[in-house]
C-alpha cells in the first residue's frame, strides 16, 4: 500500500513497531507491506524440501590440487 507522510517526515525504512508491517521505498514511492510470517515445519514440508534438494541440488566439484 502506498503511504503519504505528514510534512516533517519524508521517508522511513524498516519496522516502526511490532504490528506486522514494514516500510520501504520502491521506485520513489513509500510502501508499507506486511512482514512475512514463518511457516511451521511440518513433516510434509520437510519431505517436499528433501525431495526438491535431491532432484535439483547442484553437485559440488571436487577440489583439485592446484600447482601439483
N, C-alpha and C positions, 0 to 999 in steps of 0.2 A: 504494500500500500504506500502511496506517495505521502510524504509528510511535509507540512509547511510550519516553520517555527516562528515564534514571536521575534520581534526585531533584534534584541540583544544576542540571540543565539543564531549563529549562521549554520552550523552543522555539528553533528556528533557522530561518533563511531563506536560500536561495541554495545554491551549491555548497559542499560541505565539502572535497572534494578532487577530483582529475580521474578519478573512477571511473565517470563516466557517469550520475550521479544528482544531483538537486537536491531541496531541501526547501522546503515551503511550507505555509501554513495554509489550510484550506478548511472553512468553517462550524464553526470552533472546534476542528478536528482537525488534527493534524500529519500531513502527507502526504509521502511520498518518491516521486518519479517519475523515469523515465529522461529524460535530456536528448534533445532532438530531434537527429537526425543530418542533415547537409547532403547533399542528393542530388547526384549527378553531373549536369552539364548536357549531356545527350546531344542529338544532332540532332532526335530525335523529340520530346523535351520542349520544345526551342526552337520547333519548328514548332507544337506544340499551344498554347504560350503566345502565339505570334504570331496564331494563328487565334482564340483567345479574345479577345485585345486588339482585333483587327479587328472582331469581332462585338459585343462588349459595352462597348467604350471609350466614355466619355462625352465628347461633343464640347464643347470649351470655347467659351463665348460670346465674341464679340469685345468688347473693352473700348470702351465709348462714351466720348466726350469729355464729362465731367461739367461742366455750367455753361456750355457753349458752344452 
